[in-house]
Structures are given as C-alpha cells and as structure tokens.
Amino acid sequence: MSIIFSCAKAYEKLLDVEYQIILGKKNKQINFSIFFTANHFIHLAGFQHLKDKNTVLSGERDKIFEKILKDENYSNQFETSVFYSQIKERIEYLSFLESIMDSNKTIFKYNPQIQVFSAIQADFLLKNEIESINVFTFLAKDNTNGKYFCRSFFPQTNIDYSQRQASWTLLFKKKINKKTKEEIILFNKINPNMVADSKKCYI
C-alpha cells in the first residue's frame, strides 16, 4: 500500500473530529478548539517540496486529497518524485497525527520571533516523541471561525523548536466527533469527578 495513501486514510478520520482544549499558566487560562480540513493535508504532508510534480498538484487542495483517497495509483506517482526522500519521513509520522492530538503532553505558546531562522507563523506548538524522534505540530488561528488548525508538521532535524518557548499546563482536553456527536474526555485536571457515558461526557 502506498505510504501517502495510508497516511491520507489516517488523516481522513480527523475530518469529523474537533478537539477542545484548556491550558493554564500562573492563574491564567486559554480555551481553544482545533479542527481539520481536507485542504490542509497537502501542506502538512510536504507536497510543496515535490517541485517536479507541480502539474499534478495544480488545482484545489481538497480535490487533490480526494483523488489520493479514491485512487492509490494516483498517490503512487508522488512517490516517484526525485524530491520524495525529503518528505518521506514526514509523511510516515503524519500518520500518527491523531495519536499526537490525543496525547496529553505539554503545549507551548509559540513565539515565532524566538526562532529567527524559521518563517513559520503559529500560535501554539505541540512537541511529541514518536519512535524516539521529536515531532513538531504547529497550530495557527483561522480568522474565519476563531478555531485553530495544524499549520505545519515535521519531525525534528537540527532545531528543537520548543527551546525558549513558554510551556503551558494542559488542564482539559475533549475530543468530539462532529458526525456522531460522541464526546470523549481525554484529560481533565479541572473536575476529576466528571461523569461520562459511552456517548457523551458531561461537566
């Protein structure tokens, strides 16, 4: 099975998911939600680096994502790019994105000015370890709905992007399936006595 195809199938599961998060630091709290769309996948997977596939990648990103899901042979052609080795590891780790979002690691309030050699504009940074490799997920605010999306994603090479960034404590995390309305409390430091059933969790 194509690595890109299997990664896209894993990402597809997140399209119906939203995370609600509460962070705390020095008696302050931040509340925000994370959502996922099909057109974010192409950039997260690093397809912009496949410069010899620009013709195939022309068009709307969500349509390209749909083609990858429907036709494994279509996704295979990206793996023939001479630049594919640059993103292969990134795609392999992107398959773990749901596990990364489900985890209860510390989240950093990201300040782009600290990383002077990076052009990434983001508001939050998630740092997770997968198979002994640090993986970074950058979250940015969508001004159309006020929620946050994954702006960038990649395994660590030389730079640890969490260095000198302000860490915030995770207080609460809820995972919502927008299609089934099922809600799962993944972490709750605010109200340990929360009552939950298999369909919905109540504060």
Secondary structure, DSSP 8 states (H G I E B T S, - for coil): --HHHHHHHHHHGGGGEEEEEEEEETTEEEEEEE---GGGHHHHTTGGG-GGGTTTT-S-HHHHHHHHHH-HHHHHGGGGSTTGGGTHHHHHHHTTHHHHHHS---EEE--GGG-TT-----SEEEEEEETTEEEEEEEEE-TTTS-EEEEEEEE-SS--TTTT-EEEEEEEEEEEETTT--EEEEEESS-TT-EE-SS-EE-
